[in-house]
Amino acid sequence: MNGLDVISVNLMQWSFVLLICYDPRKTFIRLRQPQIHYPPNHKEDQYLEAKPTYIEEPYPSTLLPRIPWVLTLLVSLRLSNWKTGHPSHDRQQPIPPLSRTIFCTHALLLALQSYLILDTTSLLTQSDPYFHIPDTSITTPLPPQLTPQLPPILHHLPLHNKLPPRLLRTPILALQPYALITQGGSLPTLPILLLNSLHLWPNEWSPHTWPLFFGPLAAVPHHGLRGLWGKWWHQTNRYLAVPGRSFARWTGIERKSARAGYMCSVVSAFALSGVMHMGLVPPEPVGTEMSAVRMRWYVGGFFWLQAVGIGVEVLVMDGVGRWVPCGWRGSMVGRIVTLVWVAVWGSYTLPLLAVPFRELGYWVYPPLPVSVTRWVLGRGWWAW
């Protein structure tokens, strides 16, 4: 694994899925929306009210049409606007497009949210030795100089100094990757959206015709870890569940037990995702006391444990659910219990990621040069 990184492993796994688990030339159909030439002074929303029409395009029989068909497939990791022959996927296609105005507003709000999250959490990581000193436990008491930098709402709680440090540090470990990913999926799409509005970029390659990067957050209190990873978190690597599903189908496990077939998909997704994310650790890290192999085990372990958590959720929570009225499971109490379970599980698994990230110096420098939080606290706005 010395020379592999996340992108290399990602492409290798995607190629395996397409070549071994699927047969795109026989079963895949591309759903292509024809380019519409709007009249002058048109209102875009007027045309989006009508259901868009799509052309079904199977694998072309001649070379020239095959080139865009194959190239589009290679970059369609979520297989949006593709029929694959699997009813659970095909019934959700095609993806209804958003208007450019709605998508642009959504992207700008996400970018602002991500900035504020990174700005606030980075100020905390700069002052907390947990994020800098190796072998520091997540339960180590917070340093006194960190208290004035906590969110103001915590200052009004009489027990804010007695809260377990794990409850304050774990959200940072979750929020920072979320902010970085959403930032990368929002601002870079706006230049492409501008080209599309000028009719210099085709609709099918414009981000406003793709599904949103993240799903509804409400899936987490309703479905727990399954909702967090399967509906809310970005679905770019959802294809990693396909080898497990194919294995369950070929061996007959899926026919004997739908739950066992589902767990095959879960194990496949997180096993391969753990291997892929090991590439976050460089082969020869500089200035670290821990070996690259050991750091990679920490990264992979976080993802592998998520499959264990979902297995526990399926066996325990669904088993208990048989003895609980259906109305209770969807009630406020049921959602609170589910959120507590997800928070507890995350508070014990997310620290695995802190070990290699701390060794690699992820929190040595603030990620943003301009800090509103520092300016509010009277420290100046320049963070670098």
Rosetta blueprint (number, residue, H / E / L):
1 M L
2 N L
3 G L
4 L L
5 D L
6 V H
7 I H
8 S H
9 V H
10 N H
11 L H
12 M H
13 Q H
14 W H
15 S H
16 F H
17 V H
18 L H
19 L H
20 I H
21 C H
22 Y L
23 D L
24 P H
25 R H
26 K H
27 T H
28 F L
29 I E
30 R E
31 L E
32 R E
33 Q L
34 P L
35 Q L
36 I L
37 H L
38 Y L
39 P L
40 P L
41 N L
42 H L
43 K L
44 E H
45 D H
46 Q H
47 Y H
48 L H
49 E L
50 A L
51 K L
52 P L
53 T L
54 Y L
55 I E
56 E E
57 E E
58 P E
59 Y L
60 P L
61 S L
62 T L
63 L H
64 L H
65 P H
66 R H
67 I H
68 P H
69 W H
70 V H
71 L H
72 T H
73 L H
74 L H
75 V L
76 S L
77 L L
78 R L
79 L L
80 S L
81 N L
82 W E
83 K E
84 T L
85 G L
86 H L
87 P H
88 S H
89 H H
90 D H
91 R L
92 Q L
93 Q L
94 P L
95 I L
96 P L
97 P L
98 L L
99 S L
100 R H
101 T H
102 I H
103 F H
104 C H
105 T H
106 H H
107 A H
108 L H
109 L H
110 L H
111 A H
112 L H
113 Q H
114 S H
115 Y H
116 L H
117 I H
118 L H
119 D H
120 T H
121 T H
122 S H
123 L H
124 L H
125 T H
126 Q H
127 S H
128 D L
129 P H
130 Y H
131 F H
132 H L
133 I L
134 P L
135 D L
136 T L
137 S L
138 I L
139 T L
140 T L
141 P L
142 L L
143 P L
144 P H
145 Q H
146 L H
147 T H
148 P H
149 Q H
150 L L
151 P L
152 P H
153 I H
154 L H
155 H H
156 H L
157 L L
158 P L
159 L L
160 H L
161 N L
162 K L
163 L L
164 P L
165 P H
166 R H
167 L H
168 L H
169 R H
170 T H
171 P H
172 I H
173 L H
174 A H
175 L H
176 Q H
177 P H
178 Y H
179 A H
180 L H
181 I H
182 T H
183 Q H
184 G H
185 G L
186 S L
187 L L
188 P L
189 T H
190 L H
191 P H
192 I H
193 L H
194 L H
195 L H
196 N H
197 S H
198 L L
199 H L
200 L L
201 W L
202 P L
203 N H
204 E H
205 W H
206 S L
207 P H
208 H H
209 T H
210 W L
211 P L
212 L L
213 F L
214 F L
215 G L
216 P L
217 L L
218 A L
219 A H
220 V H
221 P H
222 H H
223 H H
224 G H
225 L H
226 R H
227 G H
228 L H
229 W H
230 G H
231 K H
232 W H
233 W L
234 H L
235 Q L
236 T L
237 N L
238 R H
239 Y H
240 L H
241 A H
242 V H
243 P H
244 G H
245 R H
246 S H
247 F H
248 A H
249 R H
250 W H
251 T H
252 G L
253 I H
254 E H
255 R H
256 K H
257 S L
258 A H
259 R H
260 A H
261 G H
262 Y H
263 M H
264 C H
265 S H
266 V H
267 V H
268 S H
269 A H
270 F H
271 A H
272 L H
273 S H
274 G H
275 V H
276 M H
277 H H
278 M H
279 G H
280 L H
281 V L
282 P L
283 P L
284 E L
285 P L
286 V L
287 G L
288 T L
289 E L
290 M L
291 S L
292 A H
293 V H
294 R H
295 M H
296 R H
297 W H
298 Y H
299 V H
300 G H
301 G H
302 F H
303 F H
304 W H
305 L H
306 Q H
307 A H
308 V H
309 G H
310 I H
311 G H
312 V H
313 E H
314 V H
315 L H
316 V H
317 M H
318 D H
319 G H
320 V H
321 G H
322 R L
323 W L
324 V L
325 P L
326 C H
327 G H
328 W H
329 R H
330 G L
331 S L
332 M H
333 V H
334 G H
335 R H
336 I H
337 V H
338 T H
339 L H
340 V H
341 W H
342 V H
343 A H
344 V H
345 W H
346 G H
347 S H
348 Y H
349 T H
350 L L
351 P H
352 L H
353 L H
354 A H
355 V H
356 P H
357 F H
358 R H
359 E H
360 L L
361 G L
362 Y L
363 W L
364 V L
365 Y L
366 P L
367 P L
368 L L
369 P L
370 V E
371 S L
372 V H
373 T H
374 R H
375 W H
376 V H
377 L L
378 G L
379 R L
380 G L
381 W L
382 W E
383 A L
384 W L
